[in-house]
């Protein structure tokens, strides 16, 4: 969490509490005190440990420290030996490792001897990885603390497998022995200050995605697009601690959305049909909450990821085939529940394969539903529907291309006209394949493919109107149309106005996609 000048950013409250604990430790009365730093990976626990130990050394204290490692969990007393090894006589060290001697009493006595001349700080980081023997020794030190000026600093995530140590710390908080400092995310101002070297727009994106996690913020700011490997590894390290069922539910939730409802997340996970699962859903969700990977979102049955980056890493490390099937399972549940097409569209678009006309129809209906209020989304769903239709479905493609052109123009933006023009070019290509499209007796409706939203059902064009419409679709001006059909320019203008009204087009560019032959 250090900023550009090496100062901690956004941790004034936490630093004040550490100063208070240090004052207790350095007081003439001395006495034991425990500082417990708790928080998610990357939140800044190690930085605060470093601040505390640096201050203690400057004040003349003896600082001993070690960091637990996951791969040393099977080595008895590995954490304690790493921390106290430089101060242990060889015989005591051998006895501690081999199991000889009254280990716990020896460690307490050693700390008391060391603290006879000056205060002692024993700082242990990543205690969630502590071996079982070291964890039990810490429980003993909390139950019967050294009778001297010994300060114990413990930094850790949650304790999924160290329940006795967790309970001992809870009792210490109640008794006043333990000063617990829970590190939450930085607020938006502090997060932006931490990455002040990035461009303003980039800073806003980092703050939004990293959820106030200092390590994630700094790593993401140093890299370009994508999640840096150190960040991904830190998140995946948490995920890998879950049992397979909880991990699968987390992956299903990442597909369902953020925030997510429990039912779609369970459906996406693909294990809801297993009988025992039905009774375990709430318990498994509690595991994810306890692991600090998801939080209640404030609405009944709704949850959100700790921050968007966690969801992103989980999604990016889930196989594309499984993810597509998970979207399909969510879409099926939503459709069975009677959800509107717009609620299903995102998942259908991610799951359907080319040639799935039913999926294309649902996407087109969803696009028509949202077009009046969200034309950009409608244009994207029309494009998804077009992707699913085979090239031979000329009639349906022409209708959807016209709808998409209208949606793009309604969405506006600097590239809207070019995008709509490109769509019209596709329409003209289709007209070359289907030369009667847009000519005599054109009709804009086809079974199963909805036309533009909120417009009256298109009326049949007369022969002359069909000829005018076809020339409009080719990009001709009123003067050029009049010269070809031997009509006055004012007469062409009236025909064009009637054509726009009948086919429901707002612009001349949208006419081409709405003209398909009557069959």
N, C-alpha and C positions, 0 to 999 in steps of 0.2 A: 503493500500500500504506500510506499514512499512516493512523494511527488517529485517534481523536477529538481527540488533542492534537498532531497533526502529527508524531508519532514513527512510525518504521517498525516494523511488527509482524512478529515471527517471522523476522527476518533477522539475528540476532546473529552467526551463523557467517559469513555473507557479509560483514557489516560488518567483522568482525575481519580477514578476508583483504584487504579493501580498505585497512584501516589499515596492514597489513603492506606492501602495495605502495606506499602513500603514504610510509611510512617509508624504503623503499629510494630513492624518488625524491628525498626531501628530505635524504638523508644527505650529508655533506661530499664523499664520493666522487662523488656524483651518478650520472650514467650513465642510459642509456635503460631504460625498463621499459614493458611493454604490459599493460594490463588488458583482458581479453576477458570480456564478460558475454553469456551465451547462455541462451536460454529461449523458451518459447512466447509468443505475443502476450498481453499483459495480465498477465504474470507478475511485472512490477515492474522490468524492466531500466532504463527511463527514470528511475524513482524513485531507483535506486542511482547512476545517472550524475549525477543532480542532487545527491545527497549528496556524492559524490566531488568534483565541481567546486566546490560551495560550500565544502567544507573547504579545497580548494586555493587558492581566492581569499582566504579568511581568512588563510591562511598566506603570502600574498604572491605566489603564482604567477600567471603570465599564462595565462588560460584562453581558449582558442579552441574554438568548437564549431559543429556543423551537424548537420542531420538529413536523411538521404537521402529522396527522394520517388520513388515508383514512376513518376510521369509524367515524371521527369527522367532516366530511364535512357538515353535517346538523346542526351543533351547531354554531350559529353566534358568531364570534369573538373568537372562541376557541383557535386559534393559538396565537392571540395577548394577550389574557388573560394568557395563559401559560407562555408567555415570560415576560410580564410586571406585572403579578400578585403580586410578592413580593414587588413591588415598588408602587402599587396603593393603596390609602386609601380604606377602605371597602366601603364607599359610592360610590366612582368612579367605583370600581369594580362591585358593584351591578347594577349601572346605565348602565355600558357597556354591561353586560350580558342581562339585561331585556329590553334594548332599550331606556332607559331614558338618556337625556342629549346629548350635542353636541359631540358625540363620537370622531370623527376624530380630531376636534380641541383640545379636551382634551388630546388625545394621543400625538399630536405634542407639546402641551404646557408642558406635563409631561417630554418628552424627552429633551426639552430645559432647564427645571429646573434641571434635573439630570446632564446635561452636563455643568452647570454653574461652578461646582467645579472641574470636571475632564472629560476627553473624555469618551464618551459612545459608546459601540459597541453592536448593536442589531443583533444577528445572528439567522437566521431562516433557518432550513433545511427541505428538502422534501416539498418545497413550492408548488409543483404540486398538493399536497393533501390539500392545504389551503381551508378553508371554504370561501364561496363567500364574506361574510362581511369582513373578514380579507384581502382578496385579494383586495377589493375595497379600504380599508384603506391604503394598500401599494401603490395603484395607486395615492391616494391623497398625500402621503408622497413624492412620486417621482415628482409629479406636483408642490408641494409647500413644499420643504424640510425644516426641522427645522433649525432655524438660530443659530446654535451652532455646536460644534465639535461632531457630531453624525455620526457614520459610520454604515451603514446598510449592512449586509451580507446576501445574498439570494442564497441558493443552491437548484437546482431543475433539473428535467428532462425537456422534452419539455412540452408545455402548450396546451394540446388538447382542454381544455374547459375554459381557462383563457385568452381569447384574449385581453381584455382590459389591463391586467397586462403585457402581452407580448409586446403590442404596446408601453406602457409607458416605459418599459425597453429599447426598441429599440430607442425611442426618447432620453432617457438618454445617450445611447451610443453615439449618434450623437452629443449631447450637451457637452459631456465630464463629465457629472455627474456620469455615470456608467462605471466602469471598468469591462468589460465582459471577463471572462476566460473560454474558452471552452476546456474541458478536452477530449483529444483523447486517443486512446490506447497507452500503453507503446510500445516502439520499442522492437525488438527481444532481444537485449542485456540487456535492463533493465528488461524485462520479465524473462529472464533466471536468472538474478541476484536475482530477487525477490524469486525464487524457487531454489536457489543455493543448498539447502540441499538435493534435489532430485538427483537420479542417472542421469548421462548425457543423456542417451537414453530417460529416463522419462521426463527430462527437455525439450528436443526437441519436444516430443509429446505434452506436456502441452502448450508450446509456440504456436505450430501450431493450437491446438484446441481452445484455450481460447482467441485468438485474442487480446492479450495485455490488457485484463480486469483484474485488480489486484485482486478483490474479487474472481473471478472465478479461477484465477491461484492459490491463496492460499488455497481455499477450495478443489480444485481438487488435489493439492499436498498432502493434509492431508488425503485424502481418497484413497481407492484402485480403483478397476474398477467401472464403472458406474458414473452417475452424482450425486453429493451430493444433498441432499434435499434442503439446503439453496440456492444453485445455481439454481436448477430447479424451486423453488418457486419464485425466483426473476424474472426469464424469464417469467414464466407463469403469474405473476402479470401484466407484460406488455401486454401479449397476451390477457388477460381477459378484458383489457380496449378497445379492438377493438369491432366494431359492428359485428354481426354474419357473414355478407358477407365478410368483410375484413379478419376475422379470418379464414374463409373457404378458401379464396385465399391463405393465408399464409400457411395453412396446405397443400394445393395443391402444392405450390411452394416447400415445404419441400420434397414432394414426387418426384417432377420433377427433382431436383438436385441442385447443388451449384457450379458454377452459374447456373441460370435457364433462359429459354426463357419464355416470357409471354404466348404464345399460349399453350404449354404443361401444364403450371401451371393452366391456366384457365380450360383446359380439365380435369385435375386431380381434381379440386375443385368440379366438378359435377354440377355446377349451370349455365354453359354456355348456356344451352338451354332456360333459363328464359329470356324472351324478354327484360325487362328493363336492365338486366345485360350487354347485348351487348353494351349499351350506357354508362355504368358506369365503365367498366373495367379500363380505365385510371385513373378515379377518385379514385377508390378503391386502385389501386396500389400507387397512390400519398399518400393515408392515411398510407400505410405501410412504405413508404419512410419517411414521416413526423414523424412517430413514431420511426424512427431510427432502424427499424427491418431489412430492406433491403436497399441496395444501388445500384445505377447504376454500372454495371460491366465494363464499358468502351466501350462495343460494342453495336451497335444499337439494342434495344429490349432485351438486356441481363441485368440481375440483380443478385446480390449475397446477401447472408445473412450477417448481421453485423459481425458475426464471426461464425465458424462452430458449436460452442456449442449451439447457438440459434436454428439452424436447428435441431440439435440432440435432444434437449429438446422437440421441437414441434413434431418431429416424434415419440419420445417415448411416448408421451401423446396423440397420435391419435390412435384410435382403429384399431386392425390388420385387421378386416374385411373391414373397410372403406379404409384402406391403400391399400389392395390388389385390391379392385375395382378401386381405383384411378390409380394404375399402369396399369390396364386393359384399362382405358379410354385413358391414354397417348399412350399406344401401338396401340390402334385403330386409333388415330389421325395420328400417325407416319406412320402406314401402308397405310392409305388412301392417305397420301401425297407422297407416293413412296419412303419413306426412306429405306435404305438398311437394311437387317436383323440385322446387327451388331448394328445399332442405336436403334432397337426395343428390342433386346434380354434381356437387364436388366429388362425392364418393363414386358415383357412376362414371364420371369422366376418367377417374384414376383406375377403374377396374375393368371397364368394357374393352372388348377387342374389336378390331376392324371387322365390319360386316354385321355388327349387332344393331339391327334396325330399331329394336325396341328401346335400346339405350339412346340411340340418336333421337328418337321421337321424344323421350323424356327430357333430354337436354334442350331440345328445341322448345318444348312447352315451358320449361323452367326459364329459358331466355326470354320468351314472350311475356311471362309473368313479371319479370323484374325490369324489363326494358324501360318502362316509363320512369322508374326511380333510380335505376343503376344501369345505364346503357353500356358502360364499359364492361361490366360483368356479363351482360347479355351477349355482347360481341364475342367474348371469350367462350361462352357456352355454345354459341352458334358455331364457332370454329371447332370446338370439340365434337359437335354433332357431325360436322362435315368430315372430320378426320375418320369417323367411324363408318360413314357411308362408302360403299364401293364406288369406283369411278363410273361404273355402268349406270348408277342411279342418277341419270342426268336430270330428270324432272325434279326430284327432291333436292338435288344439289343446287339447281337454279333458284328454287324458292329460298333455301337457306342462305345462299350467297346474297340475295337481295335483302333479306332481313338483316344480315350482318352489315351490309353496306349502310343501311339506315341507322343501325345501332352505333356504328363507328362515327357517323356524322353527328348523331345526337350527343355522343360522348364528348365531342370537341377535342381540344388539345392541338398542339402544333403539327402533329403528324396525321390528324384525323382525315384531312382531305386526300392526302397521298394514299393512306390505307384504304379509304373508300374507293379511290380510283383504281387501286390494284385489284380490289374485289370485282369492280365492274369489268376489268380486263379479263378476269376469270369467267365472268358471265358471257362475255363475247366469245371466248374460246369454246364454251359449251354451245353457244348458238351456232358455231361453225360445225360442231359435231351433230347437232340437232337443228337443221336449217329451218324447220318450221316453227321453232320456238320464238314466241313473240310476234308471229305473223297473224294471219287471219284467224279470227275466232279465239284469241288467246284467253286463257282462264288461269287465275293465279292460285287456285286451290288444288291440293292433292291429298288423298286420304292419309291421315297419320302425321302430316307435317304442318304445324300451325303457321299461319301467316304472321304479319307484323302485329304487335300488340295494340289493343284498344282502338282498333279501326273497324269500320263496318265490313261485313263480308263482301269481297270484291264482286263487282258486277261484270257481266260479260261485255267485252268490247265489240263494237261494230267492226265491219271489215275495214272501213276507212280509219277508225281509231286504232285498230291493230297495226295498220301500215304506218301510221304516224308514230305509234309507240315503239315499233321496231327501229325506226330511224332515230328516235330519241335515244334508245338504248345504245345505238352505234355512236352516239356523241355528236349527231348533226345539230346544227343551229336551226332556228325557225326558218331563216331565209333559205338554207340549203334544202330543208324538207319541202318548202313551198316550190322550189325550182324543180325538184324531182317529181313531185305529185301534181304539179301545175295548179297550186293553190296560192291564194294571196297570203302574205305573211300574217295579217290579222286573223285570217281563217285558221291558219296553223296554230296560232297562239290559243284560239278557243279550243281546238282539238286537244292540244297539249294539256290545257287546264282540265278538260273533262277526263283525259286519261289518268292524270295524277289523282283526281278524285276517285275514279273507279277502282284503281289498283291500290289505293291507300298509300301512295308514295308521297313523301314530303319534298323530295328533290328529284330533278331529272336523272341524277346519277343512280338513284335507287330503282328506276323503272325496269331496267333490264332483268334484274334478278326476280322480279315479280311476274314476268311473262313466260308462261310455259304453255305448251299446246294442249288444247282440249282433246280428250280421247273418247 
